[in-house]
Amino acid sequence: MSAIMRICFVLVACVLALAAAACGGGDDDDDGGQTAATTTAPAGDDDDDPGPGGEPEAFEETYPINETFWHQGFMIEIGDAIHAGTEPDIFGEQEFTLVIEADFTNEGADNRSLGSDVAMITPGGALNPLFGGIPSVPGGSTISGEFVFRVPEGFTLDDAYLLVGDGGEQQARVPLGPGGGELIALEPSEPPLSGTISTSLVDLDFTSAELRYDDPVNHQQVDDEKQALTLNFDATSRRSGNWSIFAQEFSLTLPSGSTIAVDGILLPGLPGSDAGLTTPDNYVRFLVDDPAEGDYVLNFLPSDRWYAEGEPTEYNLEFTLD
C-alpha cells in the first residue's frame, strides 16, 4: 500500500469514529438523549390544578354540609359535598365536579321526584346541576341521591350556596361554605290549635294546625311571601245519610281584618246517624301572609241542612298563631 493510500485510510477511519460518537454510539450503559425525551412528563398548562412538582393530578376533597331543607313536598337532608378533579388527559386538561350527596324524603302520597329549580350560586355566577342524580321517590319513602355540578378550575365552596325554587315562590337557601349566608330551610311548623264548632247536627272538632311553605299533596310550592295554613279537624254528623260540607262554607279572617277563601280542602262525604258518626282527618287550608303571627277567625257558614230552624247561620272559631 502506498503512503498516499495509507493516509486516506486513516482519515476515513477517523471520520467514521467521530460520526459514531456524535450519534450516541458507544457504551450501552450511557443514557442517550432520545430515552430522556420519552420519559419526561409534560409540563401541563398553567390553568390546571398543580400537583406535586407543579404538575396537574387527580384529587378528591370531602366537605361535610349537614343541612336540611324542604321544598315542593320533599324534605332534603344534605350530607357531604365532594369536590373532585379527574386525571389530566393527554393534553393536560382536567374536568372538575362538585357532588352534593342528599337523602330525599317524599312527604306526599304519590311517586315523585323533586321538580324544583336548583342552582348553586357562586361569586362567578350560577351553576345548574347536571341531568340525573335526583331520584324518583315513592310517597312516604326516602331515597338517596345527589346534585352534581361541573365547576371551573380553582373552584372553592367558601362563598357558595344552593338556591332552590324560582323567584315567584318561596325559595330555600343552603350555605355550602362560611360565606354562603344564612340557611333558609322552609321548615314546616305545627302551632297548637284546639276548639270546636257545633251546630245541632254537626260538630267540627279542630285538633291541630300546620304551617308550610309547600303543598305535599300536589308537590307545589307556596307563592313568595305566603305560607299555607292547614286546619285539621274531625267531623261528627248527627244527620242520617251521607251529606257533605263544602269549601265555600269556610273562610278565614286575617290579622289585617281582610277575609280570604279556602285554598285547599279535604272534605269527603260525612255519613251520619242520630247518635252521631265521626269522620276523622279532614282539613281546610288557607294561604296566609309570611310571617303568619297574629289573631285569626275561622268562619263557617253551613247550608241549612246542618242546623235547625232558629239556630245561628254563622259559626266562628278564634285562634292565635304565635
C-alpha positions in Angstrom: 0.0 0.0 0.0 1.4 3.4 -1.0 1.9 6.2 1.5 -0.9 8.2 0.0 -3.4 5.3 0.3 -2.4 4.7 4.0 -3.1 8.4 4.7 -6.5 8.2 3.1 -7.5 5.1 5.1 -6.6 6.7 8.4 -8.6 9.8 7.5 -11.7 7.7 6.6 -11.5 5.8 9.9 -11.3 9.0 11.9 -14.3 10.4 10.2 -16.3 7.2 10.9 -15.3 7.2 14.6 -16.3 10.8 15.0 -19.7 10.2 13.4 -20.4 7.2 15.7 -19.7 9.3 18.8 -21.9 12.1 17.6 -24.9 9.7 17.1 -24.7 8.3 20.6 -22.9 5.1 19.9 -20.5 3.6 22.4 -21.2 2.3 25.9 -24.7 0.5 26.3 -25.0 2.0 29.9 -24.9 5.6 28.6 -28.4 7.2 28.9 -28.9 8.8 25.5 -30.9 11.9 24.5 -33.8 10.1 22.9 -34.5 8.0 26.0 -34.5 11.1 28.2 -37.0 12.8 26.0 -39.6 9.9 26.1 -39.5 9.6 29.9 -40.1 13.3 30.8 -43.7 14.1 31.8 -45.5 17.0 30.0 -45.3 20.3 31.9 -49.1 21.0 31.7 -50.9 24.3 31.3 -50.8 27.0 34.0 -54.6 26.7 34.3 -54.5 23.1 35.6 -54.5 22.3 39.3 -50.9 21.8 40.1 -49.9 18.6 41.8 -46.5 17.8 43.4 -43.8 19.3 41.3 -46.3 21.7 39.7 -47.9 19.1 37.5 -51.8 18.5 37.3 -53.2 15.5 39.1 -56.5 13.9 40.1 -57.9 14.9 43.6 -61.0 14.4 45.8 -61.9 16.6 48.8 -64.9 16.0 51.0 -66.7 18.8 52.9 -69.5 18.0 55.5 -72.5 20.2 54.9 -75.2 18.5 57.1 -78.2 20.8 56.5 -81.9 20.1 55.8 -84.4 22.0 53.8 -88.0 21.5 52.5 -89.4 22.1 49.0 -92.3 21.0 46.9 -93.3 18.3 49.4 -89.8 16.9 49.9 -87.5 17.0 52.9 -83.9 17.0 51.6 -81.1 16.2 54.0 -77.7 17.2 52.6 -74.7 15.3 53.8 -71.3 15.8 52.2 -70.1 17.8 49.3 -67.3 16.2 47.3 -65.0 18.3 45.1 -63.0 16.3 42.6 -60.8 16.6 39.6 -60.1 14.0 37.0 -56.8 12.7 35.8 -55.4 15.0 33.2 -55.9 13.9 29.6 -53.1 13.7 27.0 -53.3 17.5 26.7 -53.1 18.0 30.4 -56.7 19.1 30.7 -59.0 18.1 33.6 -62.7 18.1 34.5 -63.8 19.4 37.9 -67.1 18.5 39.6 -68.9 19.1 42.9 -71.2 16.3 44.0 -73.6 17.1 46.9 -75.0 14.0 48.5 -78.6 14.1 49.8 -81.4 12.0 51.1 -84.8 12.8 49.5 -87.9 12.1 51.6 -91.3 12.4 49.8 -93.8 13.7 52.3 -96.6 13.3 49.8 -98.5 10.1 48.8 -97.6 9.6 45.2 -94.4 8.7 43.4 -92.5 11.9 42.5 -89.1 13.4 42.0 -88.1 16.9 43.2 -89.2 19.2 40.4 -87.9 22.5 41.9 -85.4 24.8 40.2 -82.0 24.2 41.7 -78.8 26.3 41.2 -75.5 26.7 43.0 -74.7 30.4 43.4 -71.0 31.3 43.4 -69.1 34.6 43.1 -68.5 33.6 39.4 -72.2 33.1 38.7 -75.0 30.5 38.9 -74.3 26.8 38.0 -77.1 24.4 37.2 -76.9 20.7 38.2 -76.2 18.1 35.5 -79.0 15.8 34.5 -79.6 12.8 36.7 -78.8 12.3 40.4 -82.3 13.3 41.7 -84.2 10.1 42.4 -87.9 9.3 41.9 -89.3 8.6 45.4 -92.5 6.7 46.4 -94.8 8.5 48.7 -93.7 8.4 52.4 -90.3 7.0 51.4 -86.6 8.2 51.5 -84.1 7.5 48.7 -80.5 8.7 48.5 -79.4 10.9 45.5 -77.2 13.8 44.6 -76.8 17.2 43.0 -73.9 17.1 40.5 -72.3 20.3 39.2 -69.5 20.8 36.8 -67.3 23.5 38.3 -64.4 25.6 37.0 -60.7 25.1 37.9 -59.9 26.8 41.2 -63.5 26.5 42.5 -64.0 26.7 46.3 -67.1 26.3 48.5 -66.2 29.4 50.6 -69.0 31.7 49.3 -71.2 29.2 47.5 -74.8 28.3 48.4 -77.7 26.3 46.9 -80.8 28.3 45.9 -83.9 26.1 45.4 -87.1 27.5 43.8 -87.9 30.2 41.3 -88.3 33.9 42.1 -92.1 33.8 42.3 -92.2 31.2 45.1 -90.7 30.6 48.5 -87.0 29.8 47.9 -84.8 27.7 50.1 -81.1 28.6 50.6 -78.4 26.3 51.8 -74.9 27.7 52.5 -72.1 25.4 51.4 -69.3 27.5 52.9 -68.8 30.1 55.6 -69.5 32.9 53.2 -72.7 31.3 51.8 -75.1 33.3 54.0 -77.8 32.0 56.3 -79.8 28.8 56.0 -83.4 29.3 54.8 -84.8 25.8 55.4 -88.5 26.5 55.0 -89.2 24.0 57.8 -92.8 23.3 58.5 -94.2 24.0 61.9 -97.3 22.8 63.9 -98.7 25.7 66.0 -101.1 24.5 68.7 -104.8 24.6 67.8 -107.9 23.3 69.5 -111.6 24.2 69.6 -115.0 23.0 68.3 -117.6 24.5 66.0 -121.0 22.9 66.8 -124.5 23.1 65.3 -127.4 20.9 66.2 -126.4 18.4 63.5 -122.6 18.5 63.1 -119.5 19.1 65.3 -116.2 20.2 63.8 -113.5 19.3 66.3 -110.3 21.1 65.4 -107.3 19.0 66.6 -104.1 20.6 65.1 -102.7 23.1 62.6 -99.7 23.1 60.3 -97.8 26.0 58.6 -95.9 25.0 55.5 -94.2 26.8 52.6 -95.3 24.0 50.2 -98.2 21.7 49.4 -97.1 18.0 49.8 -100.4 16.7 48.3 -99.8 18.4 44.9 -96.0 18.8 45.2 -96.2 22.5 44.7 -94.5 25.5 46.4 -96.3 28.4 48.0 -96.0 31.8 46.5 -93.3 34.2 47.7 -94.2 35.9 51.0 -97.0 33.4 51.7 -97.5 30.3 53.9 -100.1 27.5 53.7 -102.1 27.3 56.9 -103.8 23.9 57.3 -106.5 23.4 60.0 -107.2 19.7 60.7 -110.5 18.5 62.3 -112.7 15.5 62.9 -116.4 15.9 61.8 -119.3 14.2 63.7 -122.5 14.1 61.8 -125.9 13.6 63.5 -127.8 13.8 60.3 -128.8 10.3 58.9 -127.5 9.5 55.5 -124.4 10.8 53.7 -124.0 14.5 53.5 -121.2 16.9 52.6 -119.6 20.1 53.8 -118.3 22.3 51.0 -115.2 24.5 50.7 -117.3 27.7 50.1 -118.8 27.3 53.5 -115.5 28.3 55.1 -113.5 31.5 55.1 -110.7 32.9 57.3 -110.4 36.4 58.7 -106.7 37.5 58.8 -105.0 39.7 61.4 -105.3 42.5 59.0 -109.1 42.2 59.1 -109.5 41.0 55.5 -111.1 37.7 54.7 -109.9 35.0 52.3 -111.4 31.9 50.8 -110.2 28.3 51.2 -107.2 27.4 49.0 -107.2 23.6 49.6 -109.6 21.2 51.2 -110.2 17.5 52.1 -113.9 17.1 52.9 -115.3 13.7 52.0 -119.0 12.9 52.4 -120.0 12.6 56.1 -122.1 9.6 57.0 -124.3 10.3 59.9 -126.8 8.9 62.4 -129.0 10.3 65.1 -126.4 9.1 67.6 -123.6 10.7 65.6 -120.9 9.2 63.3 -117.3 10.7 63.3 -115.2 11.1 60.1 -111.6 11.9 61.1 -108.7 13.6 59.3 -110.5 16.4 57.4 -108.8 19.7 56.7 -109.2 23.2 55.2 -106.2 25.2 54.0 -105.6 28.9 53.5 -102.8 30.9 52.1 -101.8 33.5 54.7 -99.0 36.1 54.9 -95.5 35.2 55.9 -94.8 35.7 58.8 -98.2 34.3 60.0 -98.3 35.5 63.6 -101.5 37.1 64.8 -105.2 36.6 65.6 -107.4 34.7 63.2 -111.1 33.8 63.0 -112.3 30.7 61.1 -115.8 31.4 59.7 -118.2 28.5 59.0 -121.5 29.3 57.2 -123.1 25.9 56.7 -126.0 25.2 54.5 -129.4 24.9 56.3 -129.1 21.1 56.3 -126.7 21.4 59.2 -128.8 23.4 61.6 -132.4 23.6 62.8 -134.7 26.5 62.3 -134.0 29.3 64.6 -130.3 28.4 65.1 -127.4 30.7 64.1 -126.4 30.6 60.4 -122.8 31.5 61.0 -120.2 30.0 63.4 -116.7 31.1 64.3 -113.5 29.8 65.8 -111.0 32.3 67.1 -107.3 31.3 67.4 -103.9 32.9 67.6 -100.6 32.0 65.9 -97.5 33.0 67.9 
